């Protein structure tokens, strides 16, 4: 959806709960209320055409309820476009009125001098990604014979000691090259969504977690024949003792369904200063 050229203001709750997945603001828009796009959770594309960000009003006191200008379900799908010359202004403005959406501004059309060029090389093919701040990297498919599994991007091809971590920030106007590592076995250390640990019911899983990680990705595999359940209970063990519990709430998930979850472990590392081994046991509960 594109706002009409000449439109100057968008009123409170104008698109409240709308299912729109894209919005393009014409250059004439000068005021939008904080609640105008409340609960537009499936927005995936947002474009701003004006050279300066519009003013954000709060006519119905939405801020006291924690409203943000935009609040989408899946930021990994988000594409935000702003004029290249106005990047800094929009970056600060978006971070003021959203949860750091400035980091998700799409720089793919910017000049080479204004971004870092990331060259991802896999099986002889190169994919170039332009970014000021690299938040995610491509997951390449295996094109060779047999079956191999992607095991990460590294800066030291053949040595495989210098794996890159996200986010990445490097000098603008430069090119940084990374190489895909492949393995005969799938990587399941939980460090990223695509390396999620596979956890089955009543199985104990040990994971080594460095202190610079804030959480772990899990895939929950529910065995065939399991009844519908209301929650997943993860029991956390450290040094053989129960440390705490985490509850994940799916919506009436049936048997044979695999779901991916991110478990925030910040509350654990507030008390830790070094890498630890955490063991998890998953159980299914019904009300």
N, C-alpha and C positions, 0 to 999 in steps of 0.2 A: 504494500500500500504506500502511495506517495501523497503527501499533503499538497493541496493546491497552491500554486504560486500566488502570492497575495495574502494567504492566511498568516495572521500575526500571532494568534494566541490559541492554546489548547486548554480547555477548562478542567477543573477537578473531576476526577472519575470518568473522564470522557471515554476511555477505553478499558475501564475497570473489568478485569476478568476476561478480556477478549482473547480469542484463539488466533489472532494474527501472528504470523511467523516472520514478517518483515515490515519495516517502516523506513521511509525515506523522508527526512524533513527538508522542505524547500528552504531556500535562502531567506525567505521573508519571515519565517517564524522567529519571534523575539521573546515569547513567554510560554512556558509550559509548567503546569502544576506538578508538585511532587507525587500526587495521587493519580495523575492522568493515565498512567500505564500500569497501575497497581495490579498485581496478579496476572500480568501478561507473561505467563511462565514459559510459553513455547516460542518466544521471539528468538530468532536465530540470526537475523540480519538487521543492522541498524546503520543508517547512513545520514550524515550531516553534511549539508551543502554550503552552509554559511561560513564565512571566514572566521567568525567569532561565535562561541557557544551562546545559546539563548539563556535568558534569565529563568531561574527556577523559583516559582512561588510556592507557598504552602498555605493556601487559603482556608483549608479545613483542618489544620493542625495534624497532618498525617505523620509528621516526624515523631511525635510522642508515642506513636504506635509502631515505630521502627520501619516505616516505609522508606523505600529507596526509589530513585527515579526509574530504574529498571531492576528487575530481580527475576532472572530466568532459572529454569531447572538445570540446564546443562551448559555450563560455560565453555566446555570443550568444543561445542558446535558454533559458538558465537563468532560472527564476523561483524566488526565495527569499522566503518569507513569514515575518515575525516580528511579534509584537504591537507596535503603534505606540508604546506607552509604554516598550517595552524596546529600541527601535531602537539606541540608543547602545551598550548592553551587548552586544547581538548583533553589531553592526558590529565592535567591537574584538575580540570572541571569534572571529568568522569569519576576520578578517584574521590572527589568531594561528595558527589551525590549518589554514588553506587559503591559496591564492594570491590574497589580497585579494578573496575572494568577498563580503565585506561591501558592496562597491560595487554588487553585483547584487541587493540587497534590493529587493523590489517594494513601492513606496510608493503604488500606484494607489488603494488603499483608505484612505489616511491623510487626516486633516483638511487642509483647504486651508492652514491656518496653519502646518502642520508640513512643508510642501514648497514647491518652486517650481512654478508652473503654466506650462508651455510651450505656447503657442498656435502651431500650425503651419498657415499659411494657404496654400491652393493652389486656384486657379481658383474662388475665392469660398467654398470649404468650409474649415472650421476643425476641426482635430483637437487635443484637449487631452491633454497628457501630464504626469502628476505625477511629480516626481523630486526627490530630494535632491541627486543627482549624475547628470547626464544623460550616459549612455555611448553611446547610439545614438539615432538619430532615424528617423521613418517615411520610407519611400520611396513617394511618391504616384504613382498611375497617371495617365496623360494621358487626360482625359475629353473633350477638344475634337475638332475636325475635323482630319483629316490625321494626321501623325506628328510628335510633339515628344518631346524627351528631357530627363529631369530633370537639372539641372545644379547642384544644391546649395540650401541654405537660407541666406538672407541677412536681416540686420536692417534694411537700407535698400532697401526696395522701389523699383524703377525706377532706382536708382543702381548697385546691384549691385557695391559695393566692399567691404562688410563681411560676408564669409562667416563663418559660425560654424564653430568647430572643436570637437572633442570631446576630453576631457569638458568639460561645462559645469556651473558651480556659480554660483548666484545666490541673493540673499537669500530666505529662506523667507517665505511669505505674499505673495509678489509674482507678477505675471504678466509673462512675457517673450514677445514676439511675433516670429516669423520668417516669411519669405515664400519660396515656392518659385520658383526661376528655371528657365526652360525654354529649350531650345536646339534648333535645327533639326538639329544634328549631335551625336552622342553624345560625351560627355566621357570622355577616355581618358588622364588624367594620372597614374593609379595612386595617387591620394591616399586613396581608400577602396575597399573591395571592389567596390562598385557602379560605381566609375569605373576599374576595372582596365585597365591597358595590355594591348592585344592584341599578342602576340608570336608570330610564325610561325617555322618552322624556317629557320635560316640568314639570318634577317632581322635587321638591326641597328636598334635602337630607341633614340632619345635621349630622356631624361627629365630635366627640371629638378627638382632636389630641394632644398628649403630645409632648413637645418640643424635646424629644430625638428621635422622628420619623422624617425621612426626606421626607416621601411621603405617598401616599394613593393608594391602589389598588381599581380599579373600574371594574365592569362588566356593559357594556352598553346593555340594552335590548331595541331593536327597535320594536315598535308595528307592528303587521301585517297590511299590506296595505300602509305602509310608502314608499314613492318613494325612488329611489336610491339617495344617498347623497354623498357629497364630503368631508365634514368635520364635526366633532363634536365640538361644542363650549360649554365649561364649564364656567359658570359664578360663580365667587367666592365671597361670602358674608362674612364679618366679622363684628359683632356688627350691623347687619342689613343694612350695607352699602356695595355697590359693591367695592371689593378690586382689582379685576383684572379678566383677562380672560386667559383660556388655550385652545389651539386648538389641536385636535387630528385628524390625517389624515389617515383614512382607505382607501383602494383601491376599490372604487365602491361597497361598501357593500350593499347587497340586504336586503329586509325586513326579519324579523324574525331571524336575526343573532345576537348572543351574542358574544361580543369581550371583552377581558380583557386587561386593560391598567394600567400602573403605572404612577402616576402623581407626579412629583418631586415638593415638596413644600419648598425646601431649601430657595428659594428667599423670602418666606413669613416669615419663622422663623428667618431670619436675623434681623427682626425687632421685634421679640417677645421674651419674657423671661419666659412665663408660658403656661400651657395647655390652648388651645383655642377651641372654637366651630366654625367650618367652615361649611357653607352651600353651596351646589352646586346645580346649575340648568343646565340640559343638553338640548341643542337644536341642531337640524340638519340643516346644511346649504348646499345649492347647488350654484354652480357658474353660 
